[in-house]
Amino acid sequence: MNTDYFEIDRLIEDFAKLYSTACATSWFKLEGNKRPSQEEFRHKVVEFMRHFEYTLASFPQTAEADQFREQAKKSLEREIAKVLAGENKDVEKRYKYYVDYG
Protein backbone atom coordinates (compact mmCIF):
# COMPACT_ATOMS: atom_id res chain seq x y z
CA MET A 1 0.00 0.00 0.00
CA ASN A 2 1.42 3.37 -1.03
CA THR A 3 -0.36 5.91 1.12
CA ASP A 4 -0.03 9.62 0.44
CA TYR A 5 1.00 11.60 3.51
CA PHE A 6 0.98 14.95 1.75
CA GLU A 7 0.38 17.00 4.89
CA ILE A 8 3.28 15.56 6.84
CA ASP A 9 5.60 15.73 3.84
CA ARG A 10 4.86 19.47 3.46
CA LEU A 11 5.37 20.02 7.18
CA ILE A 12 8.76 18.31 7.12
CA GLU A 13 9.82 20.31 4.04
CA ASP A 14 9.12 23.56 5.93
CA PHE A 15 10.07 22.35 9.41
CA ALA A 16 13.53 23.93 9.42
CA LYS A 17 12.16 27.24 8.14
CA LEU A 18 9.14 27.50 10.41
CA TYR A 19 10.24 25.88 13.64
CA SER A 20 13.86 24.88 13.88
CA THR A 21 15.53 28.11 12.74
CA ALA A 22 13.38 30.12 15.14
CA CYS A 23 14.33 27.80 17.99
CA ALA A 24 18.01 27.80 17.05
CA THR A 25 18.12 31.59 16.77
CA SER A 26 16.41 31.95 20.14
CA TRP A 27 18.81 29.43 21.68
CA PHE A 28 21.86 31.36 20.45
CA LYS A 29 20.35 34.64 21.67
CA LEU A 30 19.79 33.18 25.13
CA GLU A 31 23.37 31.87 25.13
CA GLY A 32 24.62 35.33 24.18
CA ASN A 33 26.26 33.94 21.04
CA LYS A 34 25.73 36.54 18.33
CA ARG A 35 28.16 34.97 15.88
CA PRO A 36 27.91 31.18 15.83
CA SER A 37 29.64 29.50 12.92
CA GLN A 38 27.45 28.31 10.06
CA GLU A 39 28.20 24.75 11.11
CA GLU A 40 27.14 25.44 14.72
CA PHE A 41 23.93 27.05 13.49
CA ARG A 42 23.12 24.20 11.11
CA HIS A 43 23.74 21.61 13.83
CA LYS A 44 21.48 23.47 16.27
CA VAL A 45 18.75 23.64 13.60
CA VAL A 46 19.11 19.88 13.10
CA GLU A 47 18.93 19.31 16.84
CA PHE A 48 15.55 21.03 16.90
CA MET A 49 14.45 19.19 13.74
CA ARG A 50 15.13 15.88 15.50
CA HIS A 51 12.60 16.81 18.18
CA PHE A 52 9.97 15.87 15.59
CA GLU A 53 10.89 12.23 16.23
CA TYR A 54 9.20 12.54 19.63
CA THR A 55 6.02 13.63 17.87
CA LEU A 56 6.20 10.70 15.47
CA ALA A 57 6.57 8.30 18.40
CA SER A 58 3.24 9.49 19.79
CA PHE A 59 1.24 8.17 16.82
CA PRO A 60 -0.64 4.88 17.30
CA GLN A 61 1.26 1.61 17.30
CA THR A 62 -0.28 0.05 14.20
CA ALA A 63 1.07 -1.27 10.91
CA GLU A 64 -0.22 1.79 9.04
CA ALA A 65 1.27 4.15 11.63
CA ASP A 66 4.59 2.29 11.35
CA GLN A 67 4.54 2.89 7.60
CA PHE A 68 3.68 6.54 8.23
CA ARG A 69 6.56 6.92 10.71
CA GLU A 70 9.00 5.24 8.35
CA GLN A 71 8.09 7.56 5.48
CA ALA A 72 8.17 10.62 7.74
CA LYS A 73 11.58 9.67 9.17
CA LYS A 74 13.02 9.21 5.66
CA SER A 75 11.67 12.60 4.68
CA LEU A 76 13.08 14.15 7.85
CA GLU A 77 16.52 12.63 7.19
CA ARG A 78 16.51 14.04 3.63
CA GLU A 79 15.74 17.52 4.97
CA ILE A 80 18.37 17.19 7.70
CA ALA A 81 20.97 16.23 5.07
CA LYS A 82 20.08 19.37 3.11
CA VAL A 83 20.52 21.56 6.19
CA LEU A 84 23.89 20.02 7.06
CA ALA A 85 25.10 20.41 3.46
CA GLY A 86 24.09 24.09 3.40
CA GLU A 87 21.43 23.37 0.77
CA ASN A 88 18.43 24.71 2.69
CA LYS A 89 18.15 28.30 1.49
CA ASP A 90 15.84 29.28 4.35
CA VAL A 91 18.31 28.13 7.00
CA GLU A 92 21.20 29.85 5.23
CA LYS A 93 19.22 33.08 4.89
CA ARG A 94 18.20 33.01 8.57
CA TYR A 95 21.80 32.39 9.64
CA LYS A 96 23.06 35.33 7.60
CA TYR A 97 20.36 37.61 8.95
CA TYR A 98 21.09 36.56 12.52
CA VAL A 99 24.86 37.10 12.38
CA ASP A 100 24.57 40.32 10.36
CA TYR A 101 21.74 41.95 12.33
CA GLY A 102 21.29 39.91 15.51
N, CA, C and O atoms as CSV, one atom per row, in Angstrom:
chain,resi,resn,atom,element,x,y,z
A,1,MET,N,N,0.838,-1.175,0.000
A,1,MET,CA,C,0.000,0.000,0.000
A,1,MET,C,C,0.887,1.243,0.000
A,1,MET,O,O,1.770,1.375,0.847
A,2,ASN,N,N,0.659,2.140,-0.931
A,2,ASN,CA,C,1.425,3.375,-1.029
A,2,ASN,C,C,0.507,4.529,-0.641
A,2,ASN,O,O,-0.196,5.086,-1.484
A,3,THR,N,N,0.521,4.874,0.608
A,3,THR,CA,C,-0.359,5.913,1.118
A,3,THR,C,C,0.299,7.272,0.956
A,3,THR,O,O,1.508,7.422,1.137
A,4,ASP,N,N,-0.517,8.260,0.613
A,4,ASP,CA,C,-0.030,9.620,0.437
A,4,ASP,C,C,-0.147,10.368,1.761
A,4,ASP,O,O,-1.243,10.537,2.295
A,5,TYR,N,N,0.975,10.806,2.275
A,5,TYR,CA,C,0.999,11.595,3.513
A,5,TYR,C,C,1.412,13.026,3.178
A,5,TYR,O,O,2.372,13.560,3.734
A,6,PHE,N,N,0.673,13.623,2.269
A,6,PHE,CA,C,0.981,14.949,1.747
A,6,PHE,C,C,1.206,15.960,2.865
A,6,PHE,O,O,2.185,16.706,2.840
A,7,GLU,N,N,0.308,15.989,3.839
A,7,GLU,CA,C,0.379,17.004,4.894
A,7,GLU,C,C,1.691,16.919,5.678
A,7,GLU,O,O,2.337,17.934,5.939
A,8,ILE,N,N,2.064,15.728,6.036
A,8,ILE,CA,C,3.275,15.561,6.841
A,8,ILE,C,C,4.523,15.816,5.992
A,8,ILE,O,O,5.514,16.347,6.493
A,9,ASP,N,N,4.480,15.444,4.719
A,9,ASP,CA,C,5.604,15.734,3.835
A,9,ASP,C,C,5.821,17.239,3.701
A,9,ASP,O,O,6.960,17.704,3.722
A,10,ARG,N,N,4.739,18.002,3.564
A,10,ARG,CA,C,4.860,19.468,3.461
A,10,ARG,C,C,5.380,20.053,4.767
A,10,ARG,O,O,6.210,20.962,4.753
A,11,LEU,N,N,4.902,19.543,5.884
A,11,LEU,CA,C,5.369,20.020,7.184
A,11,LEU,C,C,6.875,19.805,7.314
A,11,LEU,O,O,7.602,20.715,7.714
A,12,ILE,N,N,7.336,18.624,6.981
A,12,ILE,CA,C,8.759,18.310,7.117
A,12,ILE,C,C,9.596,19.180,6.179
A,12,ILE,O,O,10.690,19.608,6.548
A,13,GLU,N,N,9.096,19.444,4.972
A,13,GLU,CA,C,9.823,20.310,4.042
A,13,GLU,C,C,10.024,21.713,4.615
A,13,GLU,O,O,11.054,22.340,4.368
A,14,ASP,N,N,9.053,22.207,5.375
A,14,ASP,CA,C,9.124,23.557,5.934
A,14,ASP,C,C,9.528,23.588,7.400
A,14,ASP,O,O,9.582,24.662,8.000
A,15,PHE,N,N,9.811,22.437,7.983
A,15,PHE,CA,C,10.070,22.349,9.414
A,15,PHE,C,C,11.259,23.209,9.839
A,15,PHE,O,O,11.190,23.922,10.840
A,16,ALA,N,N,12.346,23.140,9.076
A,16,ALA,CA,C,13.532,23.928,9.423
A,16,ALA,C,C,13.211,25.414,9.363
A,16,ALA,O,O,13.610,26.181,10.240
A,17,LYS,N,N,12.490,25.815,8.325
A,17,LYS,CA,C,12.161,27.236,8.138
A,17,LYS,C,C,11.229,27.751,9.227
A,17,LYS,O,O,11.457,28.823,9.788
A,18,LEU,N,N,10.188,26.995,9.523
A,18,LEU,CA,C,9.141,27.499,10.408
A,18,LEU,C,C,9.393,27.278,11.889
A,18,LEU,O,O,8.946,28.076,12.713
A,19,TYR,N,N,10.084,26.236,12.237
A,19,TYR,CA,C,10.236,25.885,13.643
A,19,TYR,C,C,11.697,25.901,14.082
A,19,TYR,O,O,12.067,26.599,15.026
A,20,SER,N,N,12.504,25.139,13.397
A,20,SER,CA,C,13.860,24.882,13.875
A,20,SER,C,C,14.782,26.088,13.817
A,20,SER,O,O,15.603,26.271,14.717
A,21,THR,N,N,14.671,26.920,12.778
A,21,THR,CA,C,15.532,28.110,12.743
A,21,THR,C,C,15.124,29.105,13.816
A,21,THR,O,O,15.979,29.768,14.404
A,22,ALA,N,N,13.833,29.216,14.075
A,22,ALA,CA,C,13.380,30.122,15.136
A,22,ALA,C,C,13.885,29.643,16.497
A,22,ALA,O,O,14.329,30.448,17.316
A,23,CYS,N,N,13.818,28.353,16.732
A,23,CYS,CA,C,14.326,27.797,17.992
A,23,CYS,C,C,15.835,27.966,18.099
A,23,CYS,O,O,16.343,28.353,19.152
A,24,ALA,N,N,16.548,27.682,17.030
A,24,ALA,CA,C,18.010,27.803,17.049
A,24,ALA,C,C,18.428,29.255,17.290
A,24,ALA,O,O,19.309,29.521,18.108
A,25,THR,N,N,17.806,30.176,16.591
A,25,THR,CA,C,18.121,31.590,16.767
A,25,THR,C,C,17.864,32.020,18.208
A,25,THR,O,O,18.685,32.709,18.812
A,26,SER,N,N,16.732,31.616,18.748
A,26,SER,CA,C,16.414,31.949,20.143
A,26,SER,C,C,17.433,31.337,21.093
A,26,SER,O,O,17.849,31.984,22.054
A,27,TRP,N,N,17.837,30.107,20.836
A,27,TRP,CA,C,18.808,29.430,21.684
A,27,TRP,C,C,20.131,30.204,21.714
A,27,TRP,O,O,20.704,30.433,22.779
A,28,PHE,N,N,20.609,30.607,20.514
A,28,PHE,CA,C,21.862,31.364,20.453
A,28,PHE,C,C,21.729,32.725,21.133
A,28,PHE,O,O,22.668,33.187,21.782
A,29,LYS,N,N,20.575,33.368,20.989
A,29,LYS,CA,C,20.350,34.645,21.675
A,29,LYS,C,C,20.431,34.463,23.180
A,29,LYS,O,O,21.073,35.255,23.871
A,30,LEU,N,N,19.787,33.431,23.688
A,30,LEU,CA,C,19.793,33.180,25.129
A,30,LEU,C,C,21.190,32.821,25.635
A,30,LEU,O,O,21.528,33.097,26.786
A,31,GLU,N,N,21.994,32.209,24.778
A,31,GLU,CA,C,23.372,31.872,25.130
A,31,GLU,C,C,24.297,33.075,24.998
A,31,GLU,O,O,25.445,33.034,25.439
A,32,GLY,N,N,23.793,34.143,24.391
A,32,GLY,CA,C,24.624,35.327,24.181
A,32,GLY,C,C,25.626,35.158,23.048
A,32,GLY,O,O,26.616,35.887,22.973
A,33,ASN,N,N,25.371,34.208,22.176
A,33,ASN,CA,C,26.259,33.943,21.044
A,33,ASN,C,C,25.691,34.615,19.803
A,33,ASN,O,O,24.783,34.093,19.155
A,34,LYS,N,N,26.242,35.781,19.484
A,34,LYS,CA,C,25.734,36.538,18.335
A,34,LYS,C,C,26.404,36.157,17.022
A,34,LYS,O,O,25.977,36.593,15.953
A,35,ARG,N,N,27.454,35.341,17.102
A,35,ARG,CA,C,28.158,34.971,15.878
A,35,ARG,C,C,28.546,33.497,15.874
A,35,ARG,O,O,29.732,33.171,15.805
A,36,PRO,N,N,27.566,32.607,15.947
A,36,PRO,CA,C,27.911,31.184,15.834
A,36,PRO,C,C,28.423,30.917,14.417
A,36,PRO,O,O,28.105,31.654,13.483
A,37,SER,N,N,29.207,29.870,14.271
A,37,SER,CA,C,29.635,29.496,12.925
A,37,SER,C,C,28.429,28.933,12.172
A,37,SER,O,O,27.428,28.550,12.778
A,38,GLN,N,N,28.541,28.892,10.852
A,38,GLN,CA,C,27.452,28.308,10.064
A,38,GLN,C,C,27.220,26.864,10.480
A,38,GLN,O,O,26.081,26.411,10.591
A,39,GLU,N,N,28.317,26.148,10.709
A,39,GLU,CA,C,28.197,24.745,11.108
A,39,GLU,C,C,27.480,24.620,12.449
A,39,GLU,O,O,26.618,23.755,12.606
A,40,GLU,N,N,27.821,25.467,13.417
A,40,GLU,CA,C,27.137,25.443,14.716
A,40,GLU,C,C,25.644,25.705,14.540
A,40,GLU,O,O,24.804,25.027,15.132
A,41,PHE,N,N,25.334,26.698,13.720
A,41,PHE,CA,C,23.930,27.055,13.490
A,41,PHE,C,C,23.183,25.900,12.836
A,41,PHE,O,O,22.086,25.544,13.267
A,42,ARG,N,N,23.768,25.319,11.805
A,42,ARG,CA,C,23.122,24.200,11.113
A,42,ARG,C,C,22.889,23.032,12.070
A,42,ARG,O,O,21.823,22.416,12.057
A,43,HIS,N,N,23.881,22.733,12.891
A,43,HIS,CA,C,23.735,21.615,13.828
A,43,HIS,C,C,22.656,21.895,14.876
A,43,HIS,O,O,21.943,20.980,15.288
A,44,LYS,N,N,22.535,23.125,15.300
A,44,LYS,CA,C,21.485,23.470,16.269
A,44,LYS,C,C,20.112,23.359,15.601
A,44,LYS,O,O,19.161,22.883,16.222
A,45,VAL,N,N,20.002,23.791,14.348
A,45,VAL,CA,C,18.749,23.644,13.604
A,45,VAL,C,C,18.377,22.166,13.529
A,45,VAL,O,O,17.227,21.799,13.770
A,46,VAL,N,N,19.348,21.322,13.197
A,46,VAL,CA,C,19.107,19.882,13.095
A,46,VAL,C,C,18.692,19.310,14.446
A,46,VAL,O,O,17.811,18.453,14.513
A,47,GLU,N,N,19.314,19.773,15.510
A,47,GLU,CA,C,18.931,19.307,16.841
A,47,GLU,C,C,17.440,19.558,17.087
A,47,GLU,O,O,16.735,18.689,17.597
A,48,PHE,N,N,16.975,20.737,16.725
A,48,PHE,CA,C,15.548,21.029,16.896
A,48,PHE,C,C,14.691,20.248,15.896
A,48,PHE,O,O,13.563,19.877,16.220
A,49,MET,N,N,15.195,19.997,14.707
A,49,MET,CA,C,14.451,19.185,13.743
A,49,MET,C,C,14.237,17.772,14.284
A,49,MET,O,O,13.177,17.179,14.082
A,50,ARG,N,N,15.232,17.245,14.961
A,50,ARG,CA,C,15.129,15.882,15.498
A,50,ARG,C,C,14.068,15.763,16.599
A,50,ARG,O,O,13.619,14.659,16.907
A,51,HIS,N,N,13.675,16.865,17.179
A,51,HIS,CA,C,12.601,16.814,18.180
A,51,HIS,C,C,11.304,16.263,17.575
A,51,HIS,O,O,10.447,15.746,18.292
A,52,PHE,N,N,11.171,16.381,16.255
A,52,PHE,CA,C,9.971,15.871,15.588
A,52,PHE,C,C,9.838,14.356,15.760
A,52,PHE,O,O,8.736,13.816,15.667
A,53,GLU,N,N,10.946,13.677,16.008
A,53,GLU,CA,C,10.894,12.230,16.228
A,53,GLU,C,C,10.051,11.892,17.453
A,53,GLU,O,O,9.404,10.845,17.486
A,54,TYR,N,N,10.050,12.762,18.456
A,54,TYR,CA,C,9.196,12.543,19.633
A,54,TYR,C,C,7.719,12.608,19.246
A,54,TYR,O,O,6.897,11.842,19.750
A,55,THR,N,N,7.401,13.526,18.351
A,55,THR,CA,C,6.018,13.631,17.868
A,55,THR,C,C,5.630,12.374,17.110
A,55,THR,O,O,4.544,11.831,17.315
A,56,LEU,N,N,6.507,11.912,16.242
A,56,LEU,CA,C,6.205,10.702,15.469
A,56,LEU,C,C,5.976,9.503,16.384
A,56,LEU,O,O,5.131,8.656,16.096
A,57,ALA,N,N,6.710,9.427,17.465
A,57,ALA,CA,C,6.573,8.299,18.395
A,57,ALA,C,C,5.216,8.291,19.090
A,57,ALA,O,O,4.796,7.257,19.611
A,58,SER,N,N,4.530,9.424,19.103
A,58,SER,CA,C,3.239,9.494,19.794
A,58,SER,C,C,2.069,8.999,18.943
A,58,SER,O,O,0.950,8.889,19.444
A,59,PHE,N,N,2.307,8.700,17.670
A,59,PHE,CA,C,1.239,8.171,16.824
A,59,PHE,C,C,0.943,6.731,17.223
A,59,PHE,O,O,1.785,6.074,17.834
A,60,PRO,N,N,-0.239,6.235,16.885
A,60,PRO,CA,C,-0.640,4.879,17.300
A,60,PRO,C,C,0.371,3.817,16.885
A,60,PRO,O,O,1.122,3.993,15.925
A,61,GLN,N,N,0.376,2.738,17.609
A,61,GLN,CA,C,1.257,1.610,17.299
A,61,GLN,C,C,0.492,0.609,16.438
A,61,GLN,O,O,0.008,-0.413,16.926
A,62,THR,N,N,0.394,0.924,15.157
A,62,THR,CA,C,-0.283,0.051,14.196
A,62,THR,C,C,0.613,-0.106,12.975
A,62,THR,O,O,1.589,0.626,12.816
A,63,ALA,N,N,0.282,-1.051,12.124
A,63,ALA,CA,C,1.074,-1.265,10.909
A,63,ALA,C,C,1.043,-0.019,10.019
A,63,ALA,O,O,2.072,0.380,9.474
A,64,GLU,N,N,-0.121,0.585,9.874
A,64,GLU,CA,C,-0.222,1.788,9.042
A,64,GLU,C,C,0.576,2.943,9.653
A,64,GLU,O,O,1.243,3.688,8.934
A,65,ALA,N,N,0.508,3.088,10.968
A,65,ALA,CA,C,1.269,4.147,11.629
A,65,ALA,C,C,2.771,3.889,11.514
A,65,ALA,O,O,3.557,4.830,11.404
A,66,ASP,N,N,3.166,2.628,11.539
A,66,ASP,CA,C,4.587,2.294,11.353
A,66,ASP,C,C,5.057,2.726,9.962
A,66,ASP,O,O,6.149,3.273,9.806
A,67,GLN,N,N,4.224,2.474,8.967
A,67,GLN,CA,C,4.545,2.893,7.596
A,67,GLN,C,C,4.632,4.422,7.528
A,67,GLN,O,O,5.539,4.974,6.904
A,68,PHE,N,N,3.695,5.085,8.163
A,68,PHE,CA,C,3.677,6.540,8.226
A,68,PHE,C,C,4.970,7.064,8.864
A,68,PHE,O,O,5.608,7.970,8.327
A,69,ARG,N,N,5.350,6.491,10.006
A,69,ARG,CA,C,6.562,6.916,10.712
A,69,ARG,C,C,7.801,6.694,9.854
A,69,ARG,O,O,8.688,7.545,9.794
A,70,GLU,N,N,7.852,5.545,9.195
A,70,GLU,CA,C,8.999,5.236,8.349
A,70,GLU,C,C,9.139,6.264,7.222
A,70,GLU,O,O,10.234,6.764,6.967
A,71,GLN,N,N,8.046,6.573,6.562
A,71,GLN,CA,C,8.087,7.559,5.482
A,71,GLN,C,C,8.456,8.937,6.027
A,71,GLN,O,O,9.258,9.648,5.422
A,72,ALA,N,N,7.881,9.315,7.156
A,72,ALA,CA,C,8.169,10.620,7.739
A,72,ALA,C,C,9.636,10.721,8.165
A,72,ALA,O,O,10.267,11.759,7.967
A,73,LYS,N,N,10.174,9.661,8.742
A,73,LYS,CA,C,11.581,9.674,9.165
A,73,LYS,C,C,12.522,9.784,7.969
A,73,LYS,O,O,13.534,10.482,8.037
A,74,LYS,N,N,12.195,9.099,6.878
A,74,LYS,CA,C,13.016,9.206,5.662
A,74,LYS,C,C,12.986,10.634,5.130
A,74,LYS,O,O,14.014,11.180,4.731
A,75,SER,N,N,11.816,11.221,5.128
A,75,SER,CA,C,11.675,12.599,4.675
A,75,SER,C,C,12.455,13.554,5.586
A,75,SER,O,O,13.128,14.468,5.110
A,76,LEU,N,N,12.355,13.331,6.883
A,76,LEU,CA,C,13.083,14.150,7.850
A,76,LEU,C,C,14.593,14.026,7.632
A,76,LEU,O,O,15.302,15.032,7.663
A,77,GLU,N,N,15.084,12.825,7.417
A,77,GLU,CA,C,16.517,12.625,7.194
A,77,GLU,C,C,16.986,13.323,5.915
A,77,GLU,O,O,18.093,13.860,5.875
A,78,ARG,N,N,16.152,13.320,4.872
A,78,ARG,CA,C,16.505,14.039,3.632
A,78,ARG,C,C,16.645,15.531,3.904
A,78,ARG,O,O,17.586,16.169,3.432
A,79,GLU,N,N,15.698,16.088,4.671
A,79,GLU,CA,C,15.743,17.520,4.970
A,79,GLU,C,C,16.915,17.853,5.886
A,79,GLU,O,O,17.532,18.908,5.733
A,80,ILE,N,N,17.230,16.984,6.823
A,80,ILE,CA,C,18.375,17.190,7.704
A,80,ILE,C,C,19.670,17.196,6.881
A,80,ILE,O,O,20.550,18.025,7.114
A,81,ALA,N,N,19.782,16.287,5.936
A,81,ALA,CA,C,20.972,16.234,5.074
A,81,ALA,C,C,21.134,17.538,4.299
A,81,ALA,O,O,22.250,18.029,4.131
A,82,LYS,N,N,20.027,18.095,3.829
A,82,LYS,CA,C,20.080,19.373,3.111
A,82,LYS,C,C,20.582,20.488,4.026
A,82,LYS,O,O,21.413,21.300,3.619
A,83,VAL,N,N,20.086,20.529,5.241
A,83,VAL,CA,C,20.522,21.561,6.187
A,83,VAL,C,C,22.018,21.428,6.441
A,83,VAL,O,O,22.746,22.417,6.370
A,84,LEU,N,N,22.481,20.229,6.734
A,84,LEU,CA,C,23.893,20.015,7.059
A,84,LEU,C,C,24.807,20.327,5.875
A,84,LEU,O,O,25.952,20.738,6.069
A,85,ALA,N,N,24.315,20.138,4.660
A,85,ALA,CA,C,25.100,20.413,3.458
A,85,ALA,C,C,25.026,21.878,3.037
A,85,ALA,O,O,25.668,22.279,2.066
A,86,GLY,N,N,24.244,22.677,3.764
A,86,GLY,CA,C,24.092,24.086,3.404
A,86,GLY,C,C,23.173,24.297,2.222
A,86,GLY,O,O,23.234,25.337,1.568
A,87,GLU,N,N,22.317,23.320,1.936
A,87,GLU,CA,C,21.433,23.365,0.770
A,87,GLU,C,C,20.016,23.822,1.092
A,87,GLU,O,O,19.166,23.842,0.202
A,88,ASN,N,N,19.741,24.187,2.333
A,88,ASN,CA,C,18.426,24.706,2.690
A,88,ASN,C,C,18.530,26.223,2.702
A,88,ASN,O,O,19.088,26.812,3.628
A,89,LYS,N,N,17.982,26.853,1.652
A,89,LYS,CA,C,18.150,28.298,1.490
A,89,LYS,C,C,17.538,29.090,2.636
A,89,LYS,O,O,18.031,30.166,2.974
A,90,ASP,N,N,16.469,28.574,3.239
A,90,ASP,CA,C,15.843,29.285,4.345
A,90,ASP,C,C,16.723,29.303,5.590
A,90,ASP,O,O,16.787,30.309,6.296
A,91,VAL,N,N,17.395,28.200,5.856
A,91,VAL,CA,C,18.310,28.130,7.000
A,91,VAL,C,C,19.501,29.051,6.756
A,91,VAL,O,O,19.916,29.782,7.655
A,92,GLU,N,N,20.045,29.018,5.556
A,92,GLU,CA,C,21.202,29.851,5.233
A,92,GLU,C,C,20.843,31.339,5.316
A,92,GLU,O,O,21.630,32.145,5.812
A,93,LYS,N,N,19.670,31.688,4.833
A,93,LYS,CA,C,19.219,33.076,4.893
A,93,LYS,C,C,19.035,33.527,6.348
A,93,LYS,O,O,19.429,34.633,6.717
A,94,ARG,N,N,18.434,32.661,7.162
A,94,ARG,CA,C,18.201,33.009,8.566
A,94,ARG,C,C,19.523,33.149,9.314
A,94,ARG,O,O,19.668,34.035,10.155
A,95,TYR,N,N,20.480,32.288,9.016
A,95,TYR,CA,C,21.803,32.394,9.637
A,95,TYR,C,C,22.435,33.737,9.304
A,95,TYR,O,O,22.895,34.450,10.196
A,96,LYS,N,N,22.456,34.078,8.035
A,96,LYS,CA,C,23.065,35.333,7.597
A,96,LYS,C,C,22.396,36.529,8.265
A,96,LYS,O,O,23.071,37.446,8.733
A,97,TYR,N,N,21.088,36.513,8.304
A,97,TYR,CA,C,20.360,37.608,8.946
A,97,TYR,C,C,20.722,37.694,10.429
A,97,TYR,O,O,20.934,38.786,10.957
A,98,TYR,N,N,20.793,36.560,11.089
A,98,TYR,CA,C,21.090,36.557,12.524
A,98,TYR,C,C,22.487,37.108,12.804
A,98,TYR,O,O,22.642,37.962,13.676
A,99,VAL,N,N,23.504,36.638,12.083
A,99,VAL,CA,C,24.858,37.100,12.375
A,99,VAL,C,C,25.108,38.535,11.887
A,99,VAL,O,O,25.940,39.249,12.447
A,100,ASP,N,N,24.393,38.945,10.854
A,100,ASP,CA,C,24.568,40.321,10.356
A,100,ASP,C,C,23.781,41.345,11.171
A,100,ASP,O,O,24.234,42.478,11.333
A,101,TYR,N,N,22.620,40.971,11.682
A,101,TYR,CA,C,21.744,41.947,12.328
A,101,TYR,C,C,21.324,41.577,13.734
A,101,TYR,O,O,20.639,42.356,14.395
A,102,GLY,N,N,21.723,40.393,14.211
A,102,GLY,CA,C,21.287,39.914,15.514
A,102,GLY,C,C,21.997,40.585,16.595
A,102,GLY,O,O,21.751,40.299,17.767
